[in-house]
Amino acid sequence: MTNKTSLSLGENLDISNVSKLHSRLTSSLQKSSTIELKADTVKKADSAGLQLLLTIKREVENIGGSIVWKKPSKELVDTAVLLGLVEHLGLTTIN
């Protein structure tokens, strides 16, 4: 296993991309227990997308790994705030 795997979340973190993103995240998890999520380009996020990230975060933590956020977009953080998931996902708010 490598130390860290980086993965871009793309522009749309929504139900239309959940299946594809799940495959990419699962593949990343097989390579490394630490996953860096590049989230600076996320323009749209919904509950399905954030639910997937929450599930993956829990899986990573169950094997002793971690999720590292790289520049989460305002849109992503705003959606997480709206859904009450900021702390659960380990996000920080952006001013």
N, CA, C and O atoms as CSV, one atom per row, in Angstrom:
chain,resi,resn,atom,element,x,y,z
A,1,MET,N,N,0.837,-1.182,0.000
A,1,MET,CA,C,0.000,0.000,0.000
A,1,MET,C,C,0.882,1.244,0.000
A,1,MET,O,O,1.938,1.283,0.632
A,2,THR,N,N,0.423,2.249,-0.720
A,2,THR,CA,C,1.127,3.521,-0.721
A,2,THR,C,C,0.682,4.350,0.474
A,2,THR,O,O,-0.318,4.044,1.123
A,3,ASN,N,N,1.444,5.412,0.755
A,3,ASN,CA,C,1.117,6.262,1.890
A,3,ASN,C,C,-0.178,7.034,1.698
A,3,ASN,O,O,-0.991,7.137,2.616
A,4,LYS,N,N,-0.367,7.582,0.486
A,4,LYS,CA,C,-1.534,8.415,0.248
A,4,LYS,C,C,-1.930,8.328,-1.218
A,4,LYS,O,O,-1.081,8.282,-2.108
A,5,THR,N,N,-3.236,8.307,-1.448
A,5,THR,CA,C,-3.784,8.343,-2.798
A,5,THR,C,C,-4.606,9.616,-2.934
A,5,THR,O,O,-5.432,9.924,-2.074
A,6,SER,N,N,-4.376,10.360,-4.024
A,6,SER,CA,C,-5.134,11.586,-4.281
A,6,SER,C,C,-6.223,11.318,-5.298
A,6,SER,O,O,-6.034,10.566,-6.254
A,7,LEU,N,N,-7.371,11.948,-5.075
A,7,LEU,CA,C,-8.511,11.745,-5.958
A,7,LEU,C,C,-9.274,13.059,-6.083
A,7,LEU,O,O,-9.645,13.665,-5.078
A,8,SER,N,N,-9.507,13.496,-7.320
A,8,SER,CA,C,-10.293,14.694,-7.556
A,8,SER,C,C,-11.775,14.333,-7.558
A,8,SER,O,O,-12.181,13.341,-8.163
A,9,LEU,N,N,-12.570,15.141,-6.879
A,9,LEU,CA,C,-14.008,14.898,-6.830
A,9,LEU,C,C,-14.733,15.472,-8.045
A,9,LEU,O,O,-15.910,15.176,-8.250
A,10,GLY,N,N,-14.065,16.273,-8.841
A,10,GLY,CA,C,-14.671,16.837,-10.040
A,10,GLY,C,C,-15.635,17.965,-9.714
A,10,GLY,O,O,-15.654,18.473,-8.593
A,11,GLU,N,N,-16.434,18.354,-10.700
A,11,GLU,CA,C,-17.354,19.476,-10.536
A,11,GLU,C,C,-18.683,19.086,-9.907
A,11,GLU,O,O,-19.264,19.865,-9.150
A,12,ASN,N,N,-19.169,17.892,-10.212
A,12,ASN,CA,C,-20.500,17.478,-9.754
A,12,ASN,C,C,-20.423,16.295,-8.798
A,12,ASN,O,O,-20.231,15.150,-9.206
A,13,LEU,N,N,-20.574,16.601,-7.539
A,13,LEU,CA,C,-20.600,15.578,-6.497
A,13,LEU,C,C,-22.070,15.335,-6.176
A,13,LEU,O,O,-22.578,15.734,-5.128
A,14,ASP,N,N,-22.740,14.658,-7.127
A,14,ASP,CA,C,-24.178,14.468,-6.988
A,14,ASP,C,C,-24.580,13.058,-7.396
A,14,ASP,O,O,-23.740,12.242,-7.773
A,15,ILE,N,N,-25.863,12.788,-7.316
A,15,ILE,CA,C,-26.381,11.444,-7.542
A,15,ILE,C,C,-26.006,10.898,-8.920
A,15,ILE,O,O,-25.850,9.689,-9.084
A,16,SER,N,N,-25.862,11.773,-9.902
A,16,SER,CA,C,-25.524,11.303,-11.249
A,16,SER,C,C,-24.106,10.742,-11.333
A,16,SER,O,O,-23.783,10.019,-12.277
A,17,ASN,N,N,-23.258,11.067,-10.359
A,17,ASN,CA,C,-21.869,10.605,-10.379
A,17,ASN,C,C,-21.513,9.665,-9.230
A,17,ASN,O,O,-20.367,9.226,-9.123
A,18,VAL,N,N,-22.474,9.354,-8.378
A,18,VAL,CA,C,-22.182,8.559,-7.184
A,18,VAL,C,C,-21.616,7.181,-7.527
A,18,VAL,O,O,-20.640,6.756,-6.910
A,19,SER,N,N,-22.191,6.489,-8.474
A,19,SER,CA,C,-21.729,5.139,-8.809
A,19,SER,C,C,-20.285,5.158,-9.309
A,19,SER,O,O,-19.458,4.354,-8.879
A,20,LYS,N,N,-20.000,6.067,-10.205
A,20,LYS,CA,C,-18.642,6.174,-10.754
A,20,LYS,C,C,-17.642,6.581,-9.673
A,20,LYS,O,O,-16.543,6.033,-9.587
A,21,LEU,N,N,-18.042,7.550,-8.853
A,21,LEU,CA,C,-17.160,8.002,-7.778
A,21,LEU,C,C,-16.951,6.903,-6.744
A,21,LEU,O,O,-15.852,6.768,-6.205
A,22,HIS,N,N,-17.973,6.126,-6.463
A,22,HIS,CA,C,-17.836,5.012,-5.519
A,22,HIS,C,C,-16.767,4.035,-6.001
A,22,HIS,O,O,-15.940,3.576,-5.213
A,23,SER,N,N,-16.785,3.721,-7.283
A,23,SER,CA,C,-15.777,2.812,-7.848
A,23,SER,C,C,-14.379,3.388,-7.696
A,23,SER,O,O,-13.445,2.677,-7.323
A,24,ARG,N,N,-14.235,4.678,-7.984
A,24,ARG,CA,C,-12.918,5.322,-7.871
A,24,ARG,C,C,-12.441,5.362,-6.426
A,24,ARG,O,O,-11.265,5.125,-6.151
A,25,LEU,N,N,-13.352,5.662,-5.502
A,25,LEU,CA,C,-12.977,5.718,-4.089
A,25,LEU,C,C,-12.612,4.335,-3.561
A,25,LEU,O,O,-11.646,4.191,-2.811
A,26,THR,N,N,-13.368,3.332,-3.942
A,26,THR,CA,C,-13.083,1.962,-3.505
A,26,THR,C,C,-11.728,1.508,-4.032
A,26,THR,O,O,-10.957,0.870,-3.315
A,27,SER,N,N,-11.445,1.835,-5.274
A,27,SER,CA,C,-10.146,1.498,-5.855
A,27,SER,C,C,-9.019,2.214,-5.114
A,27,SER,O,O,-7.970,1.624,-4.855
A,28,SER,N,N,-9.234,3.471,-4.778
A,28,SER,CA,C,-8.225,4.230,-4.030
A,28,SER,C,C,-8.000,3.631,-2.658
A,28,SER,O,O,-6.869,3.585,-2.176
A,29,LEU,N,N,-9.064,3.174,-2.029
A,29,LEU,CA,C,-8.971,2.591,-0.698
A,29,LEU,C,C,-8.171,1.288,-0.710
A,29,LEU,O,O,-7.540,0.938,0.288
A,30,GLN,N,N,-8.196,0.579,-1.820
A,30,GLN,CA,C,-7.418,-0.658,-1.935
A,30,GLN,C,C,-5.920,-0.362,-2.080
A,30,GLN,O,O,-5.082,-1.215,-1.791
A,31,LYS,N,N,-5.598,0.841,-2.524
A,31,LYS,CA,C,-4.199,1.233,-2.733
A,31,LYS,C,C,-3.586,1.887,-1.510
A,31,LYS,O,O,-2.381,1.771,-1.284
A,32,SER,N,N,-4.395,2.570,-0.720
A,32,SER,CA,C,-3.879,3.347,0.393
A,32,SER,C,C,-4.942,3.509,1.468
A,32,SER,O,O,-6.138,3.505,1.177
A,33,SER,N,N,-4.498,3.651,2.708
A,33,SER,CA,C,-5.445,3.883,3.785
A,33,SER,C,C,-5.657,5.379,4.036
A,33,SER,O,O,-6.507,5.761,4.841
A,34,THR,N,N,-4.891,6.213,3.353
A,34,THR,CA,C,-5.084,7.655,3.431
A,34,THR,C,C,-5.473,8.153,2.049
A,34,THR,O,O,-4.757,7.942,1.071
A,35,ILE,N,N,-6.626,8.821,1.986
A,35,ILE,CA,C,-7.116,9.324,0.704
A,35,ILE,C,C,-7.221,10.841,0.783
A,35,ILE,O,O,-7.910,11.391,1.642
A,36,GLU,N,N,-6.523,11.501,-0.131
A,36,GLU,CA,C,-6.615,12.952,-0.235
A,36,GLU,C,C,-7.694,13.280,-1.250
A,36,GLU,O,O,-7.609,12.879,-2.411
A,37,LEU,N,N,-8.710,14.011,-0.809
A,37,LEU,CA,C,-9.813,14.378,-1.685
A,37,LEU,C,C,-9.623,15.813,-2.145
A,37,LEU,O,O,-9.715,16.756,-1.359
A,38,LYS,N,N,-9.357,15.955,-3.435
A,38,LYS,CA,C,-9.221,17.283,-4.034
A,38,LYS,C,C,-10.623,17.778,-4.357
A,38,LYS,O,O,-11.295,17.235,-5.235
A,39,ALA,N,N,-11.059,18.804,-3.648
A,39,ALA,CA,C,-12.449,19.232,-3.742
A,39,ALA,C,C,-12.609,20.690,-4.159
A,39,ALA,O,O,-13.679,21.272,-3.983
A,40,ASP,N,N,-11.559,21.278,-4.707
A,40,ASP,CA,C,-11.615,22.694,-5.051
A,40,ASP,C,C,-12.474,22.997,-6.274
A,40,ASP,O,O,-12.882,24.143,-6.466
A,41,THR,N,N,-12.753,22.004,-7.095
A,41,THR,CA,C,-13.543,22.242,-8.309
A,41,THR,C,C,-15.015,21.866,-8.168
A,41,THR,O,O,-15.786,22.019,-9.115
A,42,VAL,N,N,-15.413,21.373,-6.988
A,42,VAL,CA,C,-16.810,20.985,-6.785
A,42,VAL,C,C,-17.705,22.220,-6.877
A,42,VAL,O,O,-17.561,23.165,-6.102
A,43,LYS,N,N,-18.628,22.195,-7.836
A,43,LYS,CA,C,-19.580,23.290,-8.014
A,43,LYS,C,C,-20.980,22.901,-7.584
A,43,LYS,O,O,-21.813,23.762,-7.299
A,44,LYS,N,N,-21.238,21.598,-7.538
A,44,LYS,CA,C,-22.560,21.102,-7.170
A,44,LYS,C,C,-22.390,19.848,-6.312
A,44,LYS,O,O,-21.650,18.931,-6.668
A,45,ALA,N,N,-23.086,19.828,-5.183
A,45,ALA,CA,C,-23.052,18.654,-4.313
A,45,ALA,C,C,-24.464,18.430,-3.789
A,45,ALA,O,O,-25.212,19.380,-3.560
A,46,ASP,N,N,-24.815,17.171,-3.603
A,46,ASP,CA,C,-26.127,16.861,-3.037
A,46,ASP,C,C,-25.975,15.815,-1.943
A,46,ASP,O,O,-24.870,15.363,-1.645
A,47,SER,N,N,-27.098,15.440,-1.352
A,47,SER,CA,C,-27.064,14.510,-0.223
A,47,SER,C,C,-26.490,13.149,-0.605
A,47,SER,O,O,-25.808,12.519,0.203
A,48,ALA,N,N,-26.756,12.690,-1.821
A,48,ALA,CA,C,-26.219,11.387,-2.249
A,48,ALA,C,C,-24.687,11.417,-2.314
A,48,ALA,O,O,-24.020,10.475,-1.887
A,49,GLY,N,N,-24.145,12.504,-2.849
A,49,GLY,CA,C,-22.690,12.642,-2.940
A,49,GLY,C,C,-22.044,12.697,-1.570
A,49,GLY,O,O,-21.026,12.049,-1.328
A,50,LEU,N,N,-22.636,13.473,-0.677
A,50,LEU,CA,C,-22.065,13.587,0.666
A,50,LEU,C,C,-22.260,12.310,1.473
A,50,LEU,O,O,-21.418,11.967,2.304
A,51,GLN,N,N,-23.349,11.613,1.238
A,51,GLN,CA,C,-23.559,10.330,1.915
A,51,GLN,C,C,-22.484,9.329,1.502
A,51,GLN,O,O,-21.988,8.566,2.331
A,52,LEU,N,N,-22.130,9.332,0.235
A,52,LEU,CA,C,-21.055,8.452,-0.235
A,52,LEU,C,C,-19.742,8.801,0.456
A,52,LEU,O,O,-19.030,7.910,0.919
A,53,LEU,N,N,-19.419,10.084,0.529
A,53,LEU,CA,C,-18.171,10.495,1.185
A,53,LEU,C,C,-18.167,10.124,2.662
A,53,LEU,O,O,-17.133,9.730,3.201
A,54,LEU,N,N,-19.302,10.247,3.310
A,54,LEU,CA,C,-19.399,9.873,4.718
A,54,LEU,C,C,-19.175,8.374,4.898
A,54,LEU,O,O,-18.494,7.950,5.832
A,55,THR,N,N,-19.741,7.588,4.013
A,55,THR,CA,C,-19.561,6.135,4.066
A,55,THR,C,C,-18.099,5.755,3.853
A,55,THR,O,O,-17.551,4.931,4.585
A,56,ILE,N,N,-17.474,6.361,2.848
A,56,ILE,CA,C,-16.059,6.075,2.565
A,56,ILE,C,C,-15.183,6.526,3.732
A,56,ILE,O,O,-14.243,5.825,4.108
A,57,LYS,N,N,-15.483,7.685,4.304
A,57,LYS,CA,C,-14.705,8.177,5.451
A,57,LYS,C,C,-14.767,7.174,6.595
A,57,LYS,O,O,-13.751,6.883,7.227
A,58,ARG,N,N,-15.940,6.653,6.857
A,58,ARG,CA,C,-16.077,5.666,7.934
A,58,ARG,C,C,-15.302,4.380,7.621
A,58,ARG,O,O,-14.678,3.796,8.506
A,59,GLU,N,N,-15.346,3.949,6.368
A,59,GLU,CA,C,-14.592,2.756,5.970
A,59,GLU,C,C,-13.096,2.982,6.145
A,59,GLU,O,O,-12.384,2.110,6.641
A,60,VAL,N,N,-12.629,4.146,5.739
A,60,VAL,CA,C,-11.206,4.483,5.868
A,60,VAL,C,C,-10.803,4.493,7.340
A,60,VAL,O,O,-9.770,3.933,7.707
A,61,GLU,N,N,-11.605,5.118,8.168
A,61,GLU,CA,C,-11.288,5.181,9.594
A,61,GLU,C,C,-11.338,3.805,10.251
A,61,GLU,O,O,-10.583,3.548,11.189
A,62,ASN,N,N,-12.204,2.921,9.783
A,62,ASN,CA,C,-12.282,1.560,10.339
A,62,ASN,C,C,-11.017,0.754,10.106
A,62,ASN,O,O,-10.726,-0.177,10.857
A,63,ILE,N,N,-10.263,1.103,9.073
A,63,ILE,CA,C,-8.996,0.398,8.822
A,63,ILE,C,C,-7.794,1.202,9.305
A,63,ILE,O,O,-6.649,0.884,8.982
A,64,GLY,N,N,-8.069,2.249,10.083
A,64,GLY,CA,C,-6.991,3.040,10.667
A,64,GLY,C,C,-6.449,4.126,9.751
A,64,GLY,O,O,-5.387,4.687,10.021
A,65,GLY,N,N,-7.154,4.428,8.682
A,65,GLY,CA,C,-6.705,5.448,7.747
A,65,GLY,C,C,-7.382,6.781,7.993
A,65,GLY,O,O,-8.023,6.998,9.022
A,66,SER,N,N,-7.226,7.665,7.029
A,66,SER,CA,C,-7.849,8.974,7.167
A,66,SER,C,C,-8.164,9.590,5.806
A,66,SER,O,O,-7.594,9.224,4.778
A,67,ILE,N,N,-9.087,10.530,5.843
A,67,ILE,CA,C,-9.428,11.344,4.682
A,67,ILE,C,C,-8.770,12.697,4.895
A,67,ILE,O,O,-8.882,13.290,5.968
A,68,VAL,N,N,-8.087,13.181,3.873
A,68,VAL,CA,C,-7.459,14.493,3.918
A,68,VAL,C,C,-8.133,15.354,2.867
A,68,VAL,O,O,-8.138,15.013,1.684
A,69,TRP,N,N,-8.703,16.472,3.299
A,69,TRP,CA,C,-9.378,17.371,2.368
A,69,TRP,C,C,-8.379,18.366,1.803
A,69,TRP,O,O,-7.591,18.955,2.543
A,70,LYS,N,N,-8.414,18.550,0.501
A,70,LYS,CA,C,-7.562,19.548,-0.144
A,70,LYS,C,C,-8.462,20.601,-0.785
A,70,LYS,O,O,-9.121,20.346,-1.793
A,71,LYS,N,N,-8.475,21.770,-0.189
A,71,LYS,CA,C,-9.208,22.926,-0.693
A,71,LYS,C,C,-10.681,22.637,-1.001
A,71,LYS,O,O,-11.097,22.768,-2.152
A,72,PRO,N,N,-11.470,22.252,-0.010
A,72,PRO,CA,C,-12.896,22.029,-0.287
A,72,PRO,C,C,-13.552,23.322,-0.760
A,72,PRO,O,O,-13.344,24.380,-0.166
A,73,SER,N,N,-14.334,23.238,-1.816
A,73,SER,CA,C,-14.985,24.415,-2.385
A,73,SER,C,C,-16.061,24.950,-1.447
A,73,SER,O,O,-16.570,24.232,-0.586
A,74,LYS,N,N,-16.390,26.203,-1.630
A,74,LYS,CA,C,-17.450,26.835,-0.847
A,74,LYS,C,C,-18.766,26.097,-1.064
A,74,LYS,O,O,-19.525,25.908,-0.114
A,75,GLU,N,N,-19.047,25.682,-2.280
A,75,GLU,CA,C,-20.288,24.971,-2.589
A,75,GLU,C,C,-20.373,23.648,-1.828
A,75,GLU,O,O,-21.432,23.290,-1.311
A,76,LEU,N,N,-19.272,22.935,-1.763
A,76,LEU,CA,C,-19.244,21.671,-1.027
A,76,LEU,C,C,-19.485,21.918,0.464
A,76,LEU,O,O,-20.304,21.247,1.092
A,77,VAL,N,N,-18.771,22.874,1.010
A,77,VAL,CA,C,-18.909,23.172,2.430
A,77,VAL,C,C,-20.314,23.672,2.739
A,77,VAL,O,O,-20.901,23.279,3.747
A,78,ASP,N,N,-20.862,24.538,1.881
A,78,ASP,CA,C,-22.218,25.044,2.105
A,78,ASP,C,C,-23.245,23.912,2.141
A,78,ASP,O,O,-24.148,23.919,2.977
A,79,THR,N,N,-23.109,22.952,1.245
A,79,THR,CA,C,-24.036,21.818,1.228
A,79,THR,C,C,-23.860,20.969,2.484
A,79,THR,O,O,-24.842,20.515,3.072
A,80,ALA,N,N,-22.617,20.755,2.893
A,80,ALA,CA,C,-22.362,19.985,4.111
A,80,ALA,C,C,-22.934,20.693,5.338
A,80,ALA,O,O,-23.463,20.046,6.242
A,81,VAL,N,N,-22.828,22.020,5.367
A,81,VAL,CA,C,-23.405,22.791,6.473
A,81,VAL,C,C,-24.920,22.616,6.485
A,81,VAL,O,O,-25.514,22.351,7.530
A,82,LEU,N,N,-25.534,22.766,5.324
A,82,LEU,CA,C,-26.985,22.644,5.199
A,82,LEU,C,C,-27.487,21.282,5.687
A,82,LEU,O,O,-28.547,21.188,6.306
A,83,LEU,N,N,-26.716,20.232,5.401
A,83,LEU,CA,C,-27.108,18.874,5.781
A,83,LEU,C,C,-26.601,18.461,7.167
A,83,LEU,O,O,-26.881,17.356,7.630
A,84,GLY,N,N,-25.856,19.349,7.821
A,84,GLY,CA,C,-25.341,19.047,9.153
A,84,GLY,C,C,-24.223,18.022,9.154
A,84,GLY,O,O,-24.081,17.254,10.105
A,85,LEU,N,N,-23.420,18.006,8.081
A,85,LEU,CA,C,-22.384,16.980,7.947
A,85,LEU,C,C,-20.946,17.507,8.016
A,85,LEU,O,O,-20.001,16.744,7.813
A,86,VAL,N,N,-20.773,18.789,8.297
A,86,VAL,CA,C,-19.425,19.373,8.298
A,86,VAL,C,C,-18.506,18.619,9.252
A,86,VAL,O,O,-17.426,18.180,8.858
A,87,GLU,N,N,-18.924,18.472,10.485
A,87,GLU,CA,C,-18.080,17.789,11.481
A,87,GLU,C,C,-17.911,16.311,11.152
A,87,GLU,O,O,-16.816,15.768,11.298
A,88,HIS,N,N,-18.970,15.662,10.714
A,88,HIS,CA,C,-18.903,14.237,10.401
A,88,HIS,C,C,-17.936,13.952,9.256
A,88,HIS,O,O,-17.266,12.919,9.238
A,89,LEU,N,N,-17.870,14.881,8.300
A,89,LEU,CA,C,-16.971,14.708,7.165
A,89,LEU,C,C,-15.563,15.234,7.438
A,89,LEU,O,O,-14.637,14.979,6.668
A,90,GLY,N,N,-15.411,15.966,8.534
A,90,GLY,CA,C,-14.106,16.529,8.858
A,90,GLY,C,C,-13.773,17.763,8.029
A,90,GLY,O,O,-12.603,18.079,7.813
A,91,LEU,N,N,-14.807,18.456,7.568
A,91,LEU,CA,C,-14.613,19.682,6.785
A,91,LEU,C,C,-14.529,20.881,7.714
A,91,LEU,O,O,-15.043,20.858,8.833
A,92,THR,N,N,-13.881,21.914,7.237
A,92,THR,CA,C,-13.882,23.184,7.970
A,92,THR,C,C,-14.627,24.198,7.124
A,92,THR,O,O,-14.637,24.106,5.896
A,93,THR,N,N,-15.241,25.150,7.770
A,93,THR,CA,C,-15.991,26.146,7.020
A,93,THR,C,C,-15.047,27.130,6.348
A,93,THR,O,O,-13.941,27.390,6.822
A,94,ILE,N,N,-15.515,27.665,5.238
A,94,ILE,CA,C,-14.728,28.614,4.451
A,94,ILE,C,C,-15.401,29.968,4.562
A,94,ILE,O,O,-16.620,30.074,4.425
A,95,ASN,N,N,-14.626,30.985,4.804
A,95,ASN,CA,C,-15.181,32.345,4.869
A,95,ASN,C,C,-15.222,32.977,3.504
A,95,ASN,O,O,-15.658,34.119,3.365
